[in-house]
Amino acid sequence: MSLEKDDKEMKILVEDLRQNGRIYKKLEEIEPKELKIRNKVKLYAALDLNRYYNAIVIVSQKSRLLMKDLAKFEEIVQKMALYRDHQFKAKVLILDAPICSKAKVAFTKAKWKIIEKSAAV
């Protein structure tokens, strides 16, 4: 049953990414425990069609995402880079949470692609 749930979640994720112009050859989940982080996020390392690695962070929370969260997510991507032993060309943040307007600007300046899916799913 858990495998079916994971498969369904993966299909939804791939569809959300495809609708936003993101198509990947390979998508691997990285467990937050493996990076020794306690945040309730889902992490993926994705290989795009141009053979560049992308870091995908999925956040689902009720509270608003703030400017201070940018540093937290940048640190998580750095840990992912060390864990996978390569750098990430792009960073994608998939949100199922409200985001502060200033934080949205800061994420964009830090070259994060933000996909808000609170209305979609």
Secondary structure, 3 states (H helix, E strand, C coil): CHHHHHHHHHHHHHHHHHHCCCCEEEEEEECHHHHCCCCCEEEEEEEECCCCEEEEEEEECCCCECCHHHHHHHHHHHHHHHHHCCCCCEEEEEEECCECHHHHHHHHHCCEEEEECCCCC
